[in-house]
């Protein structure tokens, strides 16, 4: 949802997923773990990652910031495009 607000053309033919309470809870947990190891990333990236983790989705992106999530959740499915 937030990515669609930032990049409205990306939402053209896609289903929009809205975060729920479990996504926010996991995002808070991820942010806490990242801070504990001295890493950080944008809050929206953390929430997007939490939504993917909770739904067992793979995130496909060019944004390398998502690599930080893998440091605290190795099961995060991430495909970086070049």
Secondary structure, DSSP 8 states (H G I E B T S, - for coil): -HHHHHSGGGGTTS------HHHHHHHHHHHHHHHHTT----HHHHHHHHHHHHHT--EEES-GGGHHHHHH-TT--EEE--
